[in-house]
Amino acid sequence: MVHTPAHGTLLFRRLAAASLLVFLSPAADASGQSAREILDRVDQLLRGRSSRGHVEMEITTEHWSRTLAMDVWSLGTDHSLVRVTAPAREEGMATLKAGREVWNYLPRVDRTIKVPPSLMMGSWMGSHFTNDDLVKESRVIDDYEFEIPFEGIRDGEEVWEFLLTPKPEAPVVWGHVEEQVRKRDLMPTWVRYFDEDGTLVRTLRFSDFRVMGGRLVPATMTVIPADKPAESTVLRYHELAFDIDVDEGFFSLRNLRGGRE
């Protein structure tokens, strides 16, 4: 995606960050819920105690495209591990998130690299996600004030559209965020991120809603940078398991290296 942080979260929060994480169960009737309650539930869509999944990431830029297959694990919001399984030339590449620290492993040169603050805004694995996206842990209800400027029918679907404005002390970079949520199951359909001048920076779209691991999830997430609308990064989840048996010890530099000493 673009070289700016994600929605209080999407990729590790929205990637391993789903998996980069655990999804809500299908929602009951949401009538009568406040904007805060609705957004809190939606924000927890990609949160959970632990998860494991297999995801495909397709990156398209002006000059090239590539697809990576990855195994992902997460524990809460502080620990995530992503390991590339294909193609062969990238197999074994991995990223570990432990708290606010991010480490990369490059198997071809057998190097483990801690990502310095100066590179946190750089692209993650060539995608439109940044390293900084991986460590964002903010929650929508904690960092934003919100209102519902639209409630009604869009494209035949009954939805809410939220306007999120950062609180003065919130550690977020967006000028404001707009989010659409469909009423029938509380599934988000899109999120739009704007800079402080009110200019659209990127759009995150959710699609391919299906039950995986016993829970309704958007199996596909697409990020499109506003300044390069022909480019995108698409995440497709093929497997997801929730509340797996994993502890903090799993998210180690040794496991980052695939068990190598």
N, C-alpha and C positions, 0 to 999 in steps of 0.2 A: 504494500500500500504506500501511501505517501510517507515522507520522512517526518512524521509527527506522531505523538502517542495515540493509543487507541481509546475507545469509549470506556474510560475508567477501568479498563480492562483490557479483546477480544482476541492479542492473540494469546498469549498464553492464557489469559482469562478466557479468551474466546477461542483459542486454539487448543493448548493443552490445558493454557488458560483455557478448553474443553478439552482439548479435549478439550481438552484442555479443560473439562470439569463437569460437575453433576447438574442434570437438568431437573426442572420441576415436573411433577406429575401433571397430567391433563387437568386443566382448571375446571372448577365447578362454576355455576352462574356467578359472574363477577359484578352483577348489579349491586349498587349500594356501596361499593368499595371506593375509598378516597383515592385521589391521584397518588398520594404517598404509598398507600397499600398496594395499588396496582404496580407501580414502578418498583417497589421493593421486591415483589414476586418476580417480575420480569428480570430485575437485576440478578436475582438468585438463579436464573436460568442456567448459567454456566458456572455456578458455584456448587460446592458439595464437600463431603468429607474426603472422598478419594475417587479416582476413576482410572480406567485404562481403555485405550482405543487404538484403532488403526485409521489413519487419515491420509488422503491424497491431496497434495498442494500443487495446483497448476498455476504457473506464473507466466503472464504474457506481457511483454514490453514492446516498444516500437521496433526493436532490432532482433529480438530473440524470444523464444519460449521454451519452457521445460516443465517437467512434472516430476515431483518427488513423492515417494511413498514413505510414510513414517509411522513408527510406533510411539505412543505417547502415554505418559503416566502423570498423575497429579495427586497431591495431598493437600487439601485445603487451598489457600491462596498463596502459600509461601514456598511450596515445593513442586517443581515440574521437571520432567525429563523427556526430551524428544530425541529419537534416534532414527536416522535415515536408513531405510532398508533397500531402496532402489532409486535410481539406476545404479549399476555396479560401480561406476566411477565415484559416486558420492556415498556409497554404502558405508555405514559406520560413523559418518559425521553425526555429531550430537551436540545438543545444547542442554545445559543444566541451569535451572533457576533455584537458588536457595536464598530466601529472603530478598534483599535488594541486590544481590550479586548474581551475575550471569557469566557462565563459563562455556566456551566452545571447545570441542575436540575435533582435530583434523587428522584422521587416520593415515592419510597418504604421507604425512611428514611426522606422524606420531607426536603431535604437539597438543598440549592443553593450554588454552589461552583464556585469561580472565579479561572480560570486556571492560576497558577503562571508561570513566565518565565521559571522556571526550568523544567516544565512539557510540554512546548509547543511542544517539539519534540516527545511526547508520542503519542500512538495510539488513534485515535478518534473512540469511540464506538467499539473498538476491530477490526477496519478495517485496511487496509493498508494506509489509510490517517492519517495525523497527525493533532494535534491541530493547528500547525503552518500553515498548508495548508489553514486553514479557514480564516486566516487574511492577506494572501499575496494579495497585490493590484497592483503589478507591471504590466506594459504593455510591451509587447514584443518590440514594436518600440522604447520605451524609454530606456530599459535596455540592449538591445542586438545590436550588429553589425551582419549583415547577408549577406549571399551569396546563390546562387543557384548552387550547385555542380552537380545537375542532373535535366534534363528536358526531358521527353520522356514517353515511355510506360512501365508500370509495371503491370503485370498480366492482360493485356488487357485494362488497364485504363491509359489515358493520365494524367500525374501528374507533379507537381514540387516537388523537395526535397530540403529543406532549411537546411543550417547549421547556427546555431545561437551561437554566441560567446559573453559572457557577456562583457559589457563595464567595464573598471577598477573600476569605482565608483559605479557600480550597486549593490544593496543589494540583490544579488542572490547567491545561494550556488552551482549551477551547473558549471562544467568545460565547458561544451557545451551542446547544445540541437539540436537534429535533428527532423525535422517535415516533413511529407508528406501531400500534399494537392492535391486533384483531380481538374483538370482544369474546368470541365464542370459546376460545381456549387460551387466551393470554399469550399467544405466540407473537413475537416481534416480527414485523415484515421488513422494515428498513430503519436505519439510523443515519442521520446526516450531521456532519461535523462542520462547524463554521469557525473562522478565526475571529480575532477581536474586532476586525473591521466589518464583520458580517458577511465575508466571502466564503462560499462553500469550498471546503478543502477535500472532503472525500465522502463517499456514500458506502455504507455497509448494507447489503441485502441478504435476507434470509429466505430460503426456499427448500423444496423437497421435504416437507414435513412428514415425518413417519415415526412409528414406535420402534425404538431401539432400546434394548435392555429393559423393556417394560415401561418405558417412558416416552412421551411425545417430545420429539426434538426436531429442530431444523437441521437436516442432514447436510445441507449445503449453505455456505456463507461466501459471499462475493464482495470484495472491496474494489472500488473504482475511484482512482484519484481524479478530482475535478479538472485539474490542469492537463491531464492526459487521459481523456475518456475512452480511448481505444485500448488502454492498458488495464490489467486487472490481476488480482490474486484470488483464486477460488479454492476454498477448503471443502473437501467432500469426506464425510465420515462414513466409513464402511462397517466399523465395529465399535461398540461402546459397552463397557461394563461399569457398574457403579458400586460404591461402597466395598471396594476390593480390600483385601488384607495386605496393607503396605504401611511401612513406618518411615520415619525420617532417615533411618540408616540406609534405606534404598537409594536415596537421592545424594549419592556420594561421588567424589571425583573418580573413584575406582569404577563405579557403574557408568559414569559418563564415558569412560574409555572402553566400555564393553567388557569390564571385568579384567582388563589388562593391568598389570602392576606398573 
